């Protein structure tokens, strides 16, 4: 049974569905639909200057299809023509001490493991350049960052003069940039033709088998087992588990050297090296297709119950006149409110990223407020979109003299 998440809305500015039943990971036909959400914003992190522009933002549908051959999940209704990553795409996470510590630990580990000292590093999908600059600082490396949303000079670093940023989508045109290490963090889930993309990376390396590869993406296993519907949104068109991610890299000419989870099990990380002959080595973390089918059945069976619990909670807090705010204005927030289809139950959304303050959220028209706003508003409840930030948020609230009930989304 396919859960129906949203009531039909006005389909003005609705993106045409481009339903494709072919797996972009392995080419297998006849994907099985497991989840649908209608009429959601096609972007979550584009910052819009006015409420009306946010309300008029284009919407599309999510139809998640499961490949029984490789285990990959894709939005079969996704239209790649709506991708609009640009400098006003605001996904920078480095305003969080928790996230910065994770990035610092990761950078140190990769630099030491691959001896990245005085080397050339390429980052595909570098966002505003935080991680690439950190890698170049710590190892005195040189870097090239490729991303249509990059803003040169946003991040101040002693490595700025050793890093070149290219404000473009990665393509065959950029295969001249290889380096000693290629990293790609939280980009592959935005790519629909996944095999084509990873194959392009492999072709760029050619016979340079010493080049190491590192990718980091959201882990879909957690989404399925934890019923994390807030991590399903339009611009994430590709959903990987360890098995489907490893299968992709092997099929594109890589050997998987490491595969693991991090950041509260939310992230899936893969390390690989190019090989001349196909690898058949299976990593212990990879799940079977049977396990995937079991996890999908769990999600399909229980997701409606979780949605109704949240609708019930928000309806009753509204009836009781409680002041409820959301902390975190990114994609989780957009998916949370649009999937539940009760945006008016939340009046205010706060975020620590100063580049988001005063902007409006696509599809919802909610203005993003600074945490300082809460000193005056004094909410009764704060719903934290990502529980990994719960402790740092509590500390900030305590410092401001704000003492609401804190409810982690997870």
Residue pairs with C-beta under 8 A, 6 or more apart in sequence:
1 300
2 33
2 34
2 35
2 36
2 300
3 35
3 36
3 300
3 303
3 304
3 307
4 36
5 35
5 36
5 37
5 38
5 229
5 307
5 339
5 341
6 37
6 38
6 39
6 40
6 338
6 339
6 341
7 341
8 38
8 39
9 38
9 39
9 59
9 341
11 39
11 59
12 56
13 56
13 57
13 58
13 59
14 39
14 58
14 59
14 60
15 42
15 58
15 59
15 60
15 79
15 82
16 79
17 60
17 61
17 63
17 77
17 79
18 77
18 78
18 79
18 80
19 63
19 76
19 77
20 76
21 29
21 30
21 31
21 65
21 76
22 28
22 29
22 31
23 29
23 31
23 65
23 67
23 69
23 70
23 72
23 74
24 72
24 74
24 192
24 193
24 194
24 195
24 196
24 238
25 67
25 70
25 72
25 74
25 194
25 195
25 238
25 244
25 247
25 248
26 67
26 69
26 70
26 72
26 195
26 247
26 248
26 251
27 195
28 67
28 68
28 69
28 70
31 65
31 66
31 67
31 74
31 76
32 65
32 66
32 68
33 63
33 64
33 65
33 66
33 76
34 64
34 65
34 66
34 73
34 296
34 299
34 300
35 62
35 63
35 64
35 232
35 299
35 300
35 303
36 61
36 62
36 63
36 64
37 61
37 62
37 232
37 338
37 339
38 61
38 62
39 59
39 60
39 61
39 338
40 59
40 60
40 61
40 62
40 233
40 234
40 334
40 335
40 338
40 339
40 363
41 57
41 58
41 59
41 233
41 234
41 334
41 338
41 362
41 363
41 364
42 57
42 58
42 59
42 60
42 79
42 82
42 234
42 235
42 362
43 57
43 82
43 84
43 89
43 234
43 235
43 362
44 233
44 234
44 235
44 330
44 331
44 333
44 334
44 335
44 361
44 362
45 89
45 90
45 91
45 235
45 330
45 331
46 57
46 84
46 86
46 88
46 89
46 90
46 362
47 88
47 89
47 90
47 355
47 356
47 359
47 360
48 54
48 57
48 359
48 360
48 361
48 362
49 359
49 360
50 360
51 360
51 365
51 367
52 365
53 360
54 360
54 361
54 362
54 363
54 364
54 365
54 366
55 363
55 364
55 365
57 362
57 363
58 82
59 363
60 77
60 78
60 79
60 82
60 234
61 77
62 75
62 77
62 232
62 233
62 234
63 75
63 76
63 77
64 73
64 74
64 75
64 76
64 232
64 239
65 73
65 74
65 75
65 76
66 72
66 73
66 292
66 296
67 73
67 74
67 244
68 289
68 293
69 289
70 243
70 244
70 247
70 248
71 241
71 243
71 244
71 247
71 287
71 289
71 292
72 194
72 238
72 239
72 240
72 244
72 247
72 248
73 220
73 238
73 239
73 240
73 244
74 192
74 237
74 238
74 239
75 192
75 234
75 236
75 237
75 238
78 192
78 234
78 237
80 192
80 193
80 237
83 190
83 235
85 147
85 148
85 149
85 169
85 190
86 148
86 149
87 149
87 150
87 151
87 167
88 149
89 148
89 149
90 353
90 355
90 356
90 359
91 127
91 149
91 186
91 330
92 127
92 128
92 130
92 154
92 353
92 355
93 99
93 130
93 353
94 100
94 103
94 128
94 130
94 155
95 352
95 353
95 354
96 352
96 389
96 392
97 392
98 388
98 389
98 391
98 392
99 389
102 262
102 263
103 130
103 131
103 134
104 134
106 262
107 131
107 134
107 135
107 138
108 138
110 116
110 135
110 181
110 183
110 214
111 117
111 135
111 138
111 139
114 180
114 181
114 212
116 135
116 139
116 141
116 180
116 181
117 139
117 140
117 141
118 139
118 140
118 141
119 139
119 141
119 142
119 179
119 180
119 181
120 141
120 142
120 143
120 144
120 178
120 179
120 180
120 181
121 132
121 135
121 136
121 141
121 142
121 143
121 144
121 179
121 180
121 181
121 182
121 183
122 143
122 144
122 145
122 146
122 177
122 178
122 179
122 181
122 182
122 183
123 131
123 132
123 135
123 143
123 144
123 145
123 146
123 147
123 182
123 183
123 184
123 185
124 146
124 147
124 170
124 182
124 183
124 184
124 187
124 201
125 146
125 147
125 170
125 184
125 185
125 186
125 187
125 190
126 132
126 145
126 146
126 147
126 150
126 165
127 147
127 149
127 150
127 186
128 149
128 150
128 151
128 154
128 155
129 145
129 150
129 152
129 154
129 155
129 163
129 165
130 155
131 183
131 185
132 143
132 145
132 163
132 183
133 143
133 155
133 157
133 159
133 160
133 163
134 157
135 141
135 143
135 183
136 142
136 143
136 157
136 159
136 162
136 163
137 157
137 158
137 159
140 159
141 159
141 162
142 162
142 163
143 159
143 162
143 163
143 164
144 163
144 164
144 165
144 166
144 177
144 179
145 163
145 164
145 165
145 166
146 165
146 166
146 168
146 169
146 170
146 174
146 177
147 165
147 166
147 167
147 168
147 187
148 167
148 168
148 169
149 167
150 165
150 166
150 167
152 165
152 167
153 160
157 163
166 174
168 174
170 197
170 200
171 200
172 200
172 203
174 204
175 200
175 203
175 204
176 204
177 204
178 204
178 205
178 206
178 208
178 211
179 211
180 210
180 211
180 212
181 211
181 212
181 213
181 214
182 201
182 205
182 211
182 212
182 213
182 214
183 213
183 214
183 215
183 216
184 201
184 214
184 215
184 216
185 215
185 216
186 216
186 217
186 218
187 217
188 194
188 197
188 198
188 215
188 217
188 238
188 240
189 217
189 218
189 236
189 237
189 238
189 239
189 240
190 235
190 236
190 237
190 238
191 197
191 237
191 238
192 237
192 238
194 238
194 248
195 248
195 251
195 252
198 248
198 249
198 252
198 254
199 252
199 253
201 213
201 252
202 252
202 253
202 254
202 274
205 211
205 274
207 276
208 274
209 273
209 274
209 275
209 276
210 273
211 273
211 274
212 271
212 272
212 273
213 249
213 254
213 270
213 271
213 272
213 273
213 274
214 269
214 270
214 271
214 272
215 245
215 269
215 270
215 272
216 267
216 268
216 269
216 270
217 240
217 245
217 267
217 268
218 231
218 236
218 239
218 240
218 266
218 267
218 268
219 240
219 241
219 242
219 261
219 265
219 266
219 267
219 268
220 239
220 240
220 241
220 268
221 241
221 242
221 268
221 287
221 295
222 228
222 231
222 261
222 265
222 266
223 229
223 231
223 232
223 239
223 299
224 295
224 296
224 298
224 299
225 295
225 298
225 299
226 410
227 299
227 302
227 303
227 306
228 410
229 303
229 306
229 307
229 335
229 336
229 339
230 332
230 333
230 335
230 336
230 339
230 385
230 409
231 331
231 332
231 335
232 239
232 335
232 339
233 331
233 334
233 335
233 338
235 331
236 331
240 248
240 268
241 268
241 287
241 292
242 259
242 261
242 268
242 283
242 285
242 286
242 287
243 286
243 287
243 288
243 289
243 292
245 259
245 268
245 270
246 256
246 259
246 270
246 282
246 283
246 285
246 286
247 286
249 256
249 270
249 272
250 256
250 278
250 279
250 280
250 281
251 278
253 274
253 275
253 278
254 272
254 273
254 274
254 275
254 279
255 272
255 273
255 274
255 275
255 279
255 281
256 270
256 271
256 272
256 279
256 281
256 283
257 271
257 272
257 273
258 269
258 270
258 271
258 283
259 268
259 269
259 270
259 271
259 283
259 285
259 286
260 268
260 269
260 285
261 267
261 268
261 269
261 285
262 269
263 388
264 387
264 388
266 386
266 388
287 295
307 339
307 340
310 336
310 340
311 340
311 342
314 324
314 340
314 342
314 345
314 346
315 342
315 345
317 324
317 345
317 380
317 381
318 324
318 345
322 380
322 381
323 347
323 377
323 378
323 379
323 380
323 381
324 345
324 346
324 347
324 379
324 380
324 381
324 382
324 383
325 346
325 347
325 348
325 349
325 350
325 374
325 377
325 379
325 381
325 382
325 383
325 404
326 333
326 336
326 337
326 346
326 348
326 349
326 350
326 382
326 383
326 385
327 349
327 350
327 351
327 371
327 382
327 383
327 384
327 385
327 389
327 393
328 349
328 351
328 384
328 385
328 386
328 389
329 349
329 350
329 351
329 353
329 356
329 361
329 366
329 368
330 351
330 385
332 385
332 386
332 409
333 349
333 361
333 385
334 361
334 362
334 363
334 364
336 385
336 409
337 343
337 346
337 364
337 366
338 363
338 364
343 364
343 366
346 366
346 383
348 366
348 367
348 369
348 373
348 377
348 379
349 361
349 366
349 367
349 368
349 369
350 368
350 369
350 370
350 371
350 373
350 374
351 357
351 368
351 369
351 370
351 371
352 371
352 396
354 370
356 368
357 368
357 369
357 370
358 367
358 368
359 367
359 368
360 366
360 367
360 368
361 368
371 396
371 397
371 400
372 400
374 382
374 397
374 400
374 402
375 400
375 401
375 402
378 402
378 404
379 402
379 404
380 404
380 405
381 404
381 405
381 406
381 407
382 393
382 397
382 404
382 405
382 406
382 407
383 407
383 409
384 390
384 393
384 406
384 407
384 408
384 409
385 409
386 409
386 410
387 408
387 409
387 410
390 406
390 408
393 406
394 406
397 403
397 404
397 406
